[in-house]
Amino acid sequence: MDAVIGAEPQLNAIVKQYMGYMSYVETKEAFERELLSMGKSVSHPVVSIHSDRQKVDIEVFMCSI
């Protein structure tokens, strides 16, 4: 559980970025309000992948885990 708590700001950033990507505007805003009310933070935005080659490299890596 400690590992999750340590990575929580990054996980929150990923969730927030995903909601934005999927156009879940109201849900994203509610998520941000909830985090604020709980005193939790969101880390810096997750770096977006700019090239298809980077996407393929990441997919190959993820499948090999």
PyMOL Python script that loads the backbone (N, CA, C, O; Angstrom):
from pymol import cmd

cmd.read_pdbstr("""\
ATOM      1  N   MET A   1       0.817  -1.194   0.000  1.00  0.00           N
ATOM      2  CA  MET A   1       0.000   0.000   0.000  1.00  0.00           C
ATOM      3  C   MET A   1       0.859   1.256   0.000  1.00  0.00           C
ATOM      4  O   MET A   1       0.476   2.278  -0.570  1.00  0.00           O
ATOM      5  N   ASP A   2       2.034   1.176   0.647  1.00  0.00           N
ATOM      6  CA  ASP A   2       2.918   2.335   0.684  1.00  0.00           C
ATOM      7  C   ASP A   2       3.366   2.753  -0.710  1.00  0.00           C
ATOM      8  O   ASP A   2       3.531   3.943  -0.979  1.00  0.00           O
ATOM      9  N   ALA A   3       3.561   1.785  -1.593  1.00  0.00           N
ATOM     10  CA  ALA A   3       3.987   2.104  -2.957  1.00  0.00           C
ATOM     11  C   ALA A   3       2.921   2.914  -3.679  1.00  0.00           C
ATOM     12  O   ALA A   3       3.244   3.829  -4.436  1.00  0.00           O
ATOM     13  N   VAL A   4       1.664   2.587  -3.452  1.00  0.00           N
ATOM     14  CA  VAL A   4       0.573   3.330  -4.081  1.00  0.00           C
ATOM     15  C   VAL A   4       0.502   4.737  -3.516  1.00  0.00           C
ATOM     16  O   VAL A   4       0.327   5.701  -4.262  1.00  0.00           O
ATOM     17  N   ILE A   5       0.637   4.860  -2.208  1.00  0.00           N
ATOM     18  CA  ILE A   5       0.586   6.178  -1.579  1.00  0.00           C
ATOM     19  C   ILE A   5       1.722   7.049  -2.091  1.00  0.00           C
ATOM     20  O   ILE A   5       1.533   8.244  -2.320  1.00  0.00           O
ATOM     21  N   GLY A   6       2.898   6.464  -2.273  1.00  0.00           N
ATOM     22  CA  GLY A   6       4.039   7.214  -2.779  1.00  0.00           C
ATOM     23  C   GLY A   6       3.851   7.688  -4.207  1.00  0.00           C
ATOM     24  O   GLY A   6       4.371   8.736  -4.589  1.00  0.00           O
ATOM     25  N   ALA A   7       3.119   6.932  -4.993  1.00  0.00           N
ATOM     26  CA  ALA A   7       2.898   7.270  -6.397  1.00  0.00           C
ATOM     27  C   ALA A   7       1.557   7.945  -6.633  1.00  0.00           C
ATOM     28  O   ALA A   7       1.188   8.213  -7.777  1.00  0.00           O
ATOM     29  N   GLU A   8       0.827   8.221  -5.565  1.00  0.00           N
ATOM     30  CA  GLU A   8      -0.525   8.757  -5.718  1.00  0.00           C
ATOM     31  C   GLU A   8      -0.605  10.047  -6.532  1.00  0.00           C
ATOM     32  O   GLU A   8      -1.493  10.158  -7.378  1.00  0.00           O
ATOM     33  N   PRO A   9       0.278  11.031  -6.319  1.00  0.00           N
ATOM     34  CA  PRO A   9       0.183  12.238  -7.145  1.00  0.00           C
ATOM     35  C   PRO A   9       0.340  11.949  -8.640  1.00  0.00           C
ATOM     36  O   PRO A   9      -0.339  12.557  -9.467  1.00  0.00           O
ATOM     37  N   GLN A  10       1.236  11.020  -8.981  1.00  0.00           N
ATOM     38  CA  GLN A  10       1.411  10.663 -10.386  1.00  0.00           C
ATOM     39  C   GLN A  10       0.189   9.936 -10.927  1.00  0.00           C
ATOM     40  O   GLN A  10      -0.236  10.180 -12.056  1.00  0.00           O
ATOM     41  N   LEU A  11      -0.377   9.040 -10.116  1.00  0.00           N
ATOM     42  CA  LEU A  11      -1.588   8.326 -10.535  1.00  0.00           C
ATOM     43  C   LEU A  11      -2.747   9.304 -10.737  1.00  0.00           C
ATOM     44  O   LEU A  11      -3.503   9.196 -11.702  1.00  0.00           O
ATOM     45  N   ASN A  12      -2.874  10.256  -9.818  1.00  0.00           N
ATOM     46  CA  ASN A  12      -3.919  11.270  -9.957  1.00  0.00           C
ATOM     47  C   ASN A  12      -3.733  12.062 -11.245  1.00  0.00           C
ATOM     48  O   ASN A  12      -4.711  12.384 -11.920  1.00  0.00           O
ATOM     49  N   ALA A  13      -2.491  12.378 -11.590  1.00  0.00           N
ATOM     50  CA  ALA A  13      -2.215  13.112 -12.825  1.00  0.00           C
ATOM     51  C   ALA A  13      -2.602  12.293 -14.049  1.00  0.00           C
ATOM     52  O   ALA A  13      -3.140  12.830 -15.018  1.00  0.00           O
ATOM     53  N   ILE A  14      -2.328  10.986 -14.005  1.00  0.00           N
ATOM     54  CA  ILE A  14      -2.688  10.111 -15.125  1.00  0.00           C
ATOM     55  C   ILE A  14      -4.201  10.042 -15.278  1.00  0.00           C
ATOM     56  O   ILE A  14      -4.723  10.127 -16.389  1.00  0.00           O
ATOM     57  N   VAL A  15      -4.902   9.889 -14.163  1.00  0.00           N
ATOM     58  CA  VAL A  15      -6.367   9.827 -14.205  1.00  0.00           C
ATOM     59  C   VAL A  15      -6.932  11.134 -14.759  1.00  0.00           C
ATOM     60  O   VAL A  15      -7.826  11.129 -15.604  1.00  0.00           O
ATOM     61  N   LYS A  16      -6.400  12.242 -14.274  1.00  0.00           N
ATOM     62  CA  LYS A  16      -6.873  13.552 -14.731  1.00  0.00           C
ATOM     63  C   LYS A  16      -6.608  13.733 -16.231  1.00  0.00           C
ATOM     64  O   LYS A  16      -7.465  14.235 -16.958  1.00  0.00           O
ATOM     65  N   GLN A  17      -5.425  13.324 -16.689  1.00  0.00           N
ATOM     66  CA  GLN A  17      -5.094  13.439 -18.105  1.00  0.00           C
ATOM     67  C   GLN A  17      -6.013  12.545 -18.944  1.00  0.00           C
ATOM     68  O   GLN A  17      -6.455  12.950 -20.019  1.00  0.00           O
ATOM     69  N   TYR A  18      -6.300  11.343 -18.463  1.00  0.00           N
ATOM     70  CA  TYR A  18      -7.183  10.428 -19.187  1.00  0.00           C
ATOM     71  C   TYR A  18      -8.589  11.019 -19.310  1.00  0.00           C
ATOM     72  O   TYR A  18      -9.204  10.959 -20.375  1.00  0.00           O
ATOM     73  N   MET A  19      -9.088  11.587 -18.220  1.00  0.00           N
ATOM     74  CA  MET A  19     -10.427  12.189 -18.263  1.00  0.00           C
ATOM     75  C   MET A  19     -10.475  13.336 -19.260  1.00  0.00           C
ATOM     76  O   MET A  19     -11.468  13.506 -19.968  1.00  0.00           O
ATOM     77  N   GLY A  20      -9.409  14.121 -19.316  1.00  0.00           N
ATOM     78  CA  GLY A  20      -9.353  15.205 -20.300  1.00  0.00           C
ATOM     79  C   GLY A  20      -9.320  14.659 -21.718  1.00  0.00           C
ATOM     80  O   GLY A  20      -9.996  15.179 -22.605  1.00  0.00           O
ATOM     81  N   TYR A  21      -8.535  13.610 -21.931  1.00  0.00           N
ATOM     82  CA  TYR A  21      -8.423  12.992 -23.248  1.00  0.00           C
ATOM     83  C   TYR A  21      -9.770  12.451 -23.725  1.00  0.00           C
ATOM     84  O   TYR A  21     -10.115  12.568 -24.901  1.00  0.00           O
ATOM     85  N   MET A  22     -10.523  11.860 -22.801  1.00  0.00           N
ATOM     86  CA  MET A  22     -11.813  11.278 -23.152  1.00  0.00           C
ATOM     87  C   MET A  22     -12.952  12.309 -23.126  1.00  0.00           C
ATOM     88  O   MET A  22     -14.110  11.957 -23.350  1.00  0.00           O
ATOM     89  N   SER A  23     -12.630  13.558 -22.859  1.00  0.00           N
ATOM     90  CA  SER A  23     -13.594  14.665 -22.813  1.00  0.00           C
ATOM     91  C   SER A  23     -14.618  14.513 -21.691  1.00  0.00           C
ATOM     92  O   SER A  23     -15.769  14.926 -21.835  1.00  0.00           O
ATOM     93  N   TYR A  24     -14.200  13.925 -20.581  1.00  0.00           N
ATOM     94  CA  TYR A  24     -15.053  13.819 -19.403  1.00  0.00           C
ATOM     95  C   TYR A  24     -14.877  15.092 -18.574  1.00  0.00           C
ATOM     96  O   TYR A  24     -14.319  15.055 -17.477  1.00  0.00           O
ATOM     97  N   VAL A  25     -15.351  16.201 -19.100  1.00  0.00           N
ATOM     98  CA  VAL A  25     -15.103  17.510 -18.512  1.00  0.00           C
ATOM     99  C   VAL A  25     -15.685  17.615 -17.098  1.00  0.00           C
ATOM    100  O   VAL A  25     -14.978  17.999 -16.167  1.00  0.00           O
ATOM    101  N   GLU A  26     -16.949  17.281 -16.935  1.00  0.00           N
ATOM    102  CA  GLU A  26     -17.581  17.389 -15.618  1.00  0.00           C
ATOM    103  C   GLU A  26     -16.957  16.427 -14.612  1.00  0.00           C
ATOM    104  O   GLU A  26     -16.763  16.777 -13.448  1.00  0.00           O
ATOM    105  N   THR A  27     -16.649  15.227 -15.063  1.00  0.00           N
ATOM    106  CA  THR A  27     -16.036  14.238 -14.177  1.00  0.00           C
ATOM    107  C   THR A  27     -14.645  14.695 -13.759  1.00  0.00           C
ATOM    108  O   THR A  27     -14.259  14.549 -12.599  1.00  0.00           O
ATOM    109  N   LYS A  28     -13.896  15.246 -14.703  1.00  0.00           N
ATOM    110  CA  LYS A  28     -12.553  15.753 -14.407  1.00  0.00           C
ATOM    111  C   LYS A  28     -12.617  16.883 -13.386  1.00  0.00           C
ATOM    112  O   LYS A  28     -11.812  16.928 -12.455  1.00  0.00           O
ATOM    113  N   GLU A  29     -13.569  17.790 -13.558  1.00  0.00           N
ATOM    114  CA  GLU A  29     -13.723  18.898 -12.612  1.00  0.00           C
ATOM    115  C   GLU A  29     -14.118  18.379 -11.226  1.00  0.00           C
ATOM    116  O   GLU A  29     -13.614  18.870 -10.216  1.00  0.00           O
ATOM    117  N   ALA A  30     -15.009  17.397 -11.173  1.00  0.00           N
ATOM    118  CA  ALA A  30     -15.411  16.812  -9.890  1.00  0.00           C
ATOM    119  C   ALA A  30     -14.222  16.113  -9.233  1.00  0.00           C
ATOM    120  O   ALA A  30     -14.048  16.197  -8.017  1.00  0.00           O
ATOM    121  N   PHE A  31     -13.412  15.430 -10.024  1.00  0.00           N
ATOM    122  CA  PHE A  31     -12.217  14.753  -9.513  1.00  0.00           C
ATOM    123  C   PHE A  31     -11.248  15.774  -8.907  1.00  0.00           C
ATOM    124  O   PHE A  31     -10.703  15.559  -7.823  1.00  0.00           O
ATOM    125  N   GLU A  32     -11.043  16.878  -9.616  1.00  0.00           N
ATOM    126  CA  GLU A  32     -10.155  17.923  -9.107  1.00  0.00           C
ATOM    127  C   GLU A  32     -10.685  18.519  -7.805  1.00  0.00           C
ATOM    128  O   GLU A  32      -9.917  18.757  -6.873  1.00  0.00           O
ATOM    129  N   ARG A  33     -11.998  18.760  -7.738  1.00  0.00           N
ATOM    130  CA  ARG A  33     -12.600  19.298  -6.503  1.00  0.00           C
ATOM    131  C   ARG A  33     -12.437  18.314  -5.354  1.00  0.00           C
ATOM    132  O   ARG A  33     -12.129  18.705  -4.229  1.00  0.00           O
ATOM    133  N   GLU A  34     -12.645  17.042  -5.643  1.00  0.00           N
ATOM    134  CA  GLU A  34     -12.507  16.015  -4.605  1.00  0.00           C
ATOM    135  C   GLU A  34     -11.072  15.952  -4.084  1.00  0.00           C
ATOM    136  O   GLU A  34     -10.849  15.873  -2.876  1.00  0.00           O
ATOM    137  N   LEU A  35     -10.111  15.986  -4.989  1.00  0.00           N
ATOM    138  CA  LEU A  35      -8.712  15.979  -4.564  1.00  0.00           C
ATOM    139  C   LEU A  35      -8.407  17.196  -3.692  1.00  0.00           C
ATOM    140  O   LEU A  35      -7.736  17.084  -2.666  1.00  0.00           O
ATOM    141  N   LEU A  36      -8.899  18.342  -4.107  1.00  0.00           N
ATOM    142  CA  LEU A  36      -8.674  19.573  -3.347  1.00  0.00           C
ATOM    143  C   LEU A  36      -9.295  19.471  -1.962  1.00  0.00           C
ATOM    144  O   LEU A  36      -8.669  19.859  -0.976  1.00  0.00           O
ATOM    145  N   SER A  37     -10.512  18.957  -1.874  1.00  0.00           N
ATOM    146  CA  SER A  37     -11.192  18.854  -0.584  1.00  0.00           C
ATOM    147  C   SER A  37     -10.510  17.854   0.343  1.00  0.00           C
ATOM    148  O   SER A  37     -10.606  17.974   1.564  1.00  0.00           O
ATOM    149  N   MET A  38      -9.821  16.868  -0.230  1.00  0.00           N
ATOM    150  CA  MET A  38      -9.124  15.863   0.560  1.00  0.00           C
ATOM    151  C   MET A  38      -7.682  16.267   0.855  1.00  0.00           C
ATOM    152  O   MET A  38      -6.965  15.561   1.563  1.00  0.00           O
ATOM    153  N   GLY A  39      -7.264  17.411   0.305  1.00  0.00           N
ATOM    154  CA  GLY A  39      -5.901  17.868   0.521  1.00  0.00           C
ATOM    155  C   GLY A  39      -4.870  17.062  -0.238  1.00  0.00           C
ATOM    156  O   GLY A  39      -3.700  17.023   0.143  1.00  0.00           O
ATOM    157  N   LYS A  40      -5.298  16.420  -1.308  1.00  0.00           N
ATOM    158  CA  LYS A  40      -4.381  15.599  -2.112  1.00  0.00           C
ATOM    159  C   LYS A  40      -3.926  16.404  -3.315  1.00  0.00           C
ATOM    160  O   LYS A  40      -4.601  17.331  -3.762  1.00  0.00           O
ATOM    161  N   SER A  41      -2.768  16.027  -3.825  1.00  0.00           N
ATOM    162  CA  SER A  41      -2.207  16.790  -4.927  1.00  0.00           C
ATOM    163  C   SER A  41      -2.143  15.951  -6.195  1.00  0.00           C
ATOM    164  O   SER A  41      -2.256  14.725  -6.188  1.00  0.00           O
ATOM    165  N   VAL A  42      -1.956  16.682  -7.271  1.00  0.00           N
ATOM    166  CA  VAL A  42      -1.734  16.073  -8.572  1.00  0.00           C
ATOM    167  C   VAL A  42      -0.340  16.501  -8.985  1.00  0.00           C
ATOM    168  O   VAL A  42      -0.021  17.689  -8.947  1.00  0.00           O
ATOM    169  N   SER A  43       0.493  15.552  -9.378  1.00  0.00           N
ATOM    170  CA  SER A  43       1.850  15.907  -9.791  1.00  0.00           C
ATOM    171  C   SER A  43       1.784  16.654 -11.109  1.00  0.00           C
ATOM    172  O   SER A  43       0.711  16.877 -11.670  1.00  0.00           O
ATOM    173  N   HIS A  44       2.937  17.028 -11.580  1.00  0.00           N
ATOM    174  CA  HIS A  44       3.013  17.715 -12.862  1.00  0.00           C
ATOM    175  C   HIS A  44       2.400  16.826 -13.935  1.00  0.00           C
ATOM    176  O   HIS A  44       2.406  15.601 -13.812  1.00  0.00           O
ATOM    177  N   PRO A  45       1.878  17.435 -14.972  1.00  0.00           N
ATOM    178  CA  PRO A  45       1.243  16.626 -16.026  1.00  0.00           C
ATOM    179  C   PRO A  45       2.176  15.546 -16.553  1.00  0.00           C
ATOM    180  O   PRO A  45       3.391  15.725 -16.636  1.00  0.00           O
ATOM    181  N   VAL A  46       1.584  14.452 -16.897  1.00  0.00           N
ATOM    182  CA  VAL A  46       2.336  13.343 -17.467  1.00  0.00           C
ATOM    183  C   VAL A  46       2.804  13.768 -18.855  1.00  0.00           C
ATOM    184  O   VAL A  46       2.049  14.377 -19.613  1.00  0.00           O
ATOM    185  N   VAL A  47       4.037  13.448 -19.179  1.00  0.00           N
ATOM    186  CA  VAL A  47       4.586  13.816 -20.479  1.00  0.00           C
ATOM    187  C   VAL A  47       3.826  13.065 -21.559  1.00  0.00           C
ATOM    188  O   VAL A  47       3.668  11.845 -21.497  1.00  0.00           O
ATOM    189  N   SER A  48       3.364  13.804 -22.537  1.00  0.00           N
ATOM    190  CA  SER A  48       2.625  13.145 -23.614  1.00  0.00           C
ATOM    191  C   SER A  48       3.598  12.592 -24.649  1.00  0.00           C
ATOM    192  O   SER A  48       4.710  13.093 -24.814  1.00  0.00           O
ATOM    193  N   ILE A  49       3.163  11.574 -25.324  1.00  0.00           N
ATOM    194  CA  ILE A  49       3.981  10.908 -26.332  1.00  0.00           C
ATOM    195  C   ILE A  49       3.709  11.587 -27.666  1.00  0.00           C
ATOM    196  O   ILE A  49       2.557  11.722 -28.079  1.00  0.00           O
ATOM    197  N   HIS A  50       4.772  12.013 -28.338  1.00  0.00           N
ATOM    198  CA  HIS A  50       4.590  12.804 -29.550  1.00  0.00           C
ATOM    199  C   HIS A  50       4.714  12.011 -30.851  1.00  0.00           C
ATOM    200  O   HIS A  50       4.195  12.444 -31.879  1.00  0.00           O
ATOM    201  N   SER A  51       5.378  10.883 -30.829  1.00  0.00           N
ATOM    202  CA  SER A  51       5.552  10.158 -32.080  1.00  0.00           C
ATOM    203  C   SER A  51       4.993   8.749 -31.978  1.00  0.00           C
ATOM    204  O   SER A  51       4.913   8.163 -30.899  1.00  0.00           O
ATOM    205  N   ASP A  52       4.612   8.229 -33.126  1.00  0.00           N
ATOM    206  CA  ASP A  52       4.111   6.861 -33.175  1.00  0.00           C
ATOM    207  C   ASP A  52       5.196   5.875 -32.767  1.00  0.00           C
ATOM    208  O   ASP A  52       4.900   4.839 -32.172  1.00  0.00           O
ATOM    209  N   ARG A  53       6.440   6.184 -33.080  1.00  0.00           N
ATOM    210  CA  ARG A  53       7.542   5.282 -32.712  1.00  0.00           C
ATOM    211  C   ARG A  53       7.648   5.159 -31.202  1.00  0.00           C
ATOM    212  O   ARG A  53       7.873   4.068 -30.677  1.00  0.00           O
ATOM    213  N   GLN A  54       7.485   6.278 -30.502  1.00  0.00           N
ATOM    214  CA  GLN A  54       7.525   6.241 -29.043  1.00  0.00           C
ATOM    215  C   GLN A  54       6.379   5.389 -28.507  1.00  0.00           C
ATOM    216  O   GLN A  54       6.559   4.639 -27.548  1.00  0.00           O
ATOM    217  N   LYS A  55       5.211   5.500 -29.117  1.00  0.00           N
ATOM    218  CA  LYS A  55       4.059   4.702 -28.692  1.00  0.00           C
ATOM    219  C   LYS A  55       4.344   3.214 -28.865  1.00  0.00           C
ATOM    220  O   LYS A  55       4.051   2.413 -27.978  1.00  0.00           O
ATOM    221  N   VAL A  56       4.909   2.852 -29.996  1.00  0.00           N
ATOM    222  CA  VAL A  56       5.220   1.449 -30.265  1.00  0.00           C
ATOM    223  C   VAL A  56       6.246   0.940 -29.267  1.00  0.00           C
ATOM    224  O   VAL A  56       6.107  -0.166 -28.744  1.00  0.00           O
ATOM    225  N   ASP A  57       7.277   1.735 -28.997  1.00  0.00           N
ATOM    226  CA  ASP A  57       8.298   1.325 -28.025  1.00  0.00           C
ATOM    227  C   ASP A  57       7.684   1.082 -26.654  1.00  0.00           C
ATOM    228  O   ASP A  57       8.029   0.111 -25.980  1.00  0.00           O
ATOM    229  N   ILE A  58       6.786   1.949 -26.244  1.00  0.00           N
ATOM    230  CA  ILE A  58       6.130   1.798 -24.944  1.00  0.00           C
ATOM    231  C   ILE A  58       5.218   0.586 -24.939  1.00  0.00           C
ATOM    232  O   ILE A  58       5.190  -0.156 -23.957  1.00  0.00           O
ATOM    233  N   GLU A  59       4.466   0.366 -26.020  1.00  0.00           N
ATOM    234  CA  GLU A  59       3.594  -0.797 -26.090  1.00  0.00           C
ATOM    235  C   GLU A  59       4.404  -2.094 -26.014  1.00  0.00           C
ATOM    236  O   GLU A  59       4.010  -3.032 -25.322  1.00  0.00           O
ATOM    237  N   VAL A  60       5.514  -2.146 -26.711  1.00  0.00           N
ATOM    238  CA  VAL A  60       6.368  -3.340 -26.685  1.00  0.00           C
ATOM    239  C   VAL A  60       6.890  -3.558 -25.279  1.00  0.00           C
ATOM    240  O   VAL A  60       6.890  -4.686 -24.785  1.00  0.00           O
ATOM    241  N   PHE A  61       7.336  -2.493 -24.628  1.00  0.00           N
ATOM    242  CA  PHE A  61       7.838  -2.608 -23.266  1.00  0.00           C
ATOM    243  C   PHE A  61       6.740  -3.101 -22.317  1.00  0.00           C
ATOM    244  O   PHE A  61       6.976  -3.994 -21.503  1.00  0.00           O
ATOM    245  N   MET A  62       5.551  -2.523 -22.424  1.00  0.00           N
ATOM    246  CA  MET A  62       4.446  -2.895 -21.533  1.00  0.00           C
ATOM    247  C   MET A  62       4.034  -4.353 -21.744  1.00  0.00           C
ATOM    248  O   MET A  62       3.693  -5.047 -20.787  1.00  0.00           O
ATOM    249  N   CYS A  63       4.064  -4.805 -22.962  1.00  0.00           N
ATOM    250  CA  CYS A  63       3.700  -6.202 -23.242  1.00  0.00           C
ATOM    251  C   CYS A  63       4.760  -7.173 -22.753  1.00  0.00           C
ATOM    252  O   CYS A  63       4.468  -8.347 -22.521  1.00  0.00           O
ATOM    253  N   SER A  64       5.983  -6.698 -22.593  1.00  0.00           N
ATOM    254  CA  SER A  64       7.060  -7.592 -22.161  1.00  0.00           C
ATOM    255  C   SER A  64       7.123  -7.740 -20.643  1.00  0.00           C
ATOM    256  O   SER A  64       7.850  -8.590 -20.128  1.00  0.00           O
ATOM    257  N   ILE A  65       6.372  -6.925 -19.940  1.00  0.00           N
ATOM    258  CA  ILE A  65       6.397  -6.978 -18.470  1.00  0.00           C
ATOM    259  C   ILE A  65       5.624  -8.164 -17.959  1.00  0.00           C
ATOM    260  O   ILE A  65       5.536  -8.369 -16.748  1.00  0.00           O
TER     261      ILE A  65
END
""", "prot")
cmd.dss("prot")
cmd.show_as("cartoon", "prot")
cmd.util.cbc("prot")
cmd.orient("prot")
